[in-house]
């Protein structure tokens, strides 16, 4: 699959646009719990061809954001995550003129019996891999096993790698502000998560920059979540 975005730009979004659209967001969580599911790949596929129409990826709080989605048509929803059973089902998002902001569609996953704790497979310290780095971006080209070029991160096999900051996706304005406030010295560690064993991952891996600044938990799960079966077919 082609690289869809620069690492700091908006993640969710259409691969093809439609007419009657509404903004669709939600949480991916473990069924029967308040446990968010990070690093989940959320796909809306064409049910006939299997081609992706919309795609999103969850932060540490399980939040995903498709952006504007064409409503009143059938999609094949596919959700995959490390240590979880893949969800595949047909849904039909329905347009609601009374909703001014985003439509919320929460998705519950089941853990696989052998699922362990989600842990990084490697951890790097900037002082060791890039001792002369001044800015955060100075570190990007020095991460072992990672290729950084033209705003994209890939592994040595050319597969896409996602960059996060304290577990969260940074959009353009947030990223620029972060680079103004923090330097390479503020990076506590860079944790690499290997997602290559996950079914149909949006990204093969995740680089999580642990930075010594207050995290953004505004979208953290604070109350029990319910699935949204009204769109199910």
C-alpha positions in Angstrom: 0.0 0.0 0.0 1.3 3.5 -0.8 2.4 5.8 1.9 -0.8 7.7 2.6 0.5 10.6 4.7 3.4 12.5 6.1 4.1 11.4 9.7 2.8 14.6 11.3 -0.2 15.3 9.2 -3.8 14.3 9.7 -4.0 10.5 9.9 -7.6 9.5 9.3 -9.3 10.3 6.0 -10.7 9.3 2.8 -8.9 7.5 0.0 -11.9 8.4 -2.1 -14.4 11.2 -1.4 -18.2 11.1 -1.4 -21.2 13.5 -1.4 -23.1 13.3 1.9 -20.4 13.1 4.5 -20.1 13.3 8.3 -17.1 13.2 10.6 -16.6 9.8 12.2 -14.5 9.1 15.3 -14.6 6.8 18.2 -12.7 4.5 20.6 -11.3 1.0 20.1 -11.4 -0.8 23.4 -11.3 -4.3 25.0 -14.8 -5.7 25.4 -16.2 -5.5 28.9 -13.5 -3.2 30.1 -12.4 0.5 30.1 -9.1 -0.6 28.6 -8.2 1.3 25.4 -6.6 -0.5 22.6 -3.6 1.4 21.2 -2.1 0.7 17.8 -5.3 -0.6 16.3 -5.7 -0.4 12.5 -9.3 0.6 11.6 -10.3 0.2 7.9 -13.5 0.9 5.9 -13.2 -1.3 2.8 -15.2 -1.6 -0.3 -17.3 -4.7 0.3 -17.0 -5.8 -3.3 -13.3 -5.2 -4.0 -11.8 -5.2 -0.6 -10.0 -1.9 -1.4 -9.5 0.6 1.4 -11.8 3.6 1.3 -10.9 5.1 4.7 -8.2 4.2 7.3 -7.3 5.3 10.8 -4.9 4.3 13.5 -5.4 4.5 17.3 -3.3 6.4 19.8 -2.5 5.1 23.3 -6.0 6.1 24.4 -7.7 4.0 21.7 -9.0 7.0 19.8 -9.3 6.9 16.0 -10.4 9.6 13.6 -11.6 8.9 10.0 -12.4 12.5 9.2 -15.3 12.9 6.8 -16.9 9.6 5.7 -19.5 9.2 2.9 -22.6 8.1 4.7 -25.6 5.9 3.7 -23.5 3.3 1.9 -22.2 -0.1 2.9 -18.6 -0.7 4.0 -16.7 -3.7 5.3 -15.3 -2.7 8.6 -12.0 -4.4 9.5 -10.3 -3.7 12.8 -7.0 -5.3 13.8 -4.8 -4.8 16.8 -1.9 -6.6 18.5 -3.1 -9.5 20.7 -6.7 -9.1 19.6 -9.1 -11.0 17.4 -9.7 -9.3 14.1 -13.2 -7.8 13.7 -14.7 -7.9 10.2 -18.3 -7.0 9.6 -20.5 -5.0 7.2 -21.8 -1.6 8.4 -23.8 1.2 6.9 -23.1 4.6 8.5 -26.3 6.6 8.4 -26.4 10.3 7.8 -28.0 12.3 10.7 -28.7 16.0 10.0 -29.2 16.7 13.7 -25.5 16.0 14.5 -23.4 19.1 14.2 -20.1 17.7 15.1 -18.7 14.2 14.8 -20.5 10.8 14.8 -19.1 8.4 17.4 -18.7 4.8 16.6 -17.0 2.8 19.3 -15.6 -0.7 18.5 -15.0 -3.5 21.0 -12.3 -6.1 20.5 -11.6 -9.5 22.1 -8.2 -10.4 23.4 -6.7 -13.6 22.0 -6.1 -16.3 24.6 -2.3 -16.1 24.3 -2.1 -12.3 24.2 0.6 -10.8 26.4 1.3 -7.3 27.4 2.1 -4.9 24.6 5.7 -4.1 25.1 8.4 -2.3 23.0 10.9 -4.7 21.3 13.6 -2.0 21.4 14.3 1.2 23.4 16.8 3.9 22.4 18.3 6.9 24.2 19.1 9.9 22.1 22.3 10.5 24.0 23.6 7.1 22.8 22.3 7.0 19.2 22.5 10.8 18.3 24.8 12.5 20.9 25.1 15.7 18.8 21.4 16.1 18.2 19.9 19.5 19.2 16.4 19.3 18.0 13.9 16.5 18.0 14.1 16.2 14.3 17.9 15.8 14.5 17.3 12.4 16.0 15.1 11.0 13.2 17.9 9.9 10.9 19.8 8.0 13.7 17.3 5.4 14.9 18.7 1.9 14.3 16.7 -0.1 11.7 14.6 2.9 10.7 14.9 4.9 7.4 13.7 8.5 7.5 13.3 10.3 4.2 11.0 13.1 3.0 8.9 13.1 6.1 8.3 9.3 6.1 9.5 6.6 8.4 10.0 3.1 7.1 11.7 0.0 8.4 14.6 -1.6 6.4 12.1 -3.5 4.3 10.4 -0.3 3.2 7.2 -0.9 5.3 5.6 2.2 6.9 6.4 3.1 10.6 4.3 5.5 12.6 5.8 8.1 14.9 4.0 9.0 18.2 4.8 11.3 21.0 4.0 10.1 24.5 1.7 7.6 22.8 -0.3 10.2 20.9 -0.7 11.2 17.3 0.5 14.8 16.8 -1.3 16.9 14.1 0.6 19.6 12.3 -0.1 22.5 14.7 0.6 20.4 17.8 3.8 19.0 16.2 5.1 22.5 15.5 4.4 23.6 19.0 6.1 20.6 20.4 9.3 21.3 18.4 9.3 24.8 19.8 9.0 23.7 23.4 11.2 20.6 23.4 14.6 19.6 22.2 16.5 16.3 21.9 17.5 16.6 25.5 13.8 16.3 26.5 13.5 12.9 24.9 13.7 10.3 27.7 13.6 7.3 25.3 12.4 6.2 21.9 10.4 2.9 22.1 9.9 0.7 19.1 6.8 -1.6 18.8 6.8 -4.3 16.2 3.3 -4.7 14.7 4.4 -7.0 11.8 2.6 -10.0 13.2 -0.7 -8.1 13.4 -3.3 -8.8 10.7 -3.3 -6.1 8.0 -1.6 -3.4 10.0 -1.8 0.2 8.9 1.8 0.5 10.1 4.4 -2.3 10.5 5.9 -0.6 13.5 5.5 2.3 15.9 8.2 4.7 17.2 7.0 6.3 20.4 9.1 9.3 21.5 8.8 9.5 25.3 9.3 13.2 25.9 9.5 14.9 29.3 6.5 17.2 28.8 2.9 17.0 30.1 1.0 14.5 28.0 -2.4 15.1 26.4 -5.0 12.9 28.0 -8.0 15.0 27.0 -9.5 12.1 25.1 -8.7 9.4 27.6 -11.4 6.9 28.4 -13.1 8.0 31.7 -16.4 6.1 31.6 -17.6 2.7 30.4 -17.9 2.5 26.6 -20.7 0.8 24.6 -20.5 -0.5 21.1 -22.6 1.1 18.4 -24.6 -1.7 16.7 -27.1 0.7 15.0 -24.8 0.7 11.9 -24.4 -3.1 11.7 -25.9 -5.0 8.9 
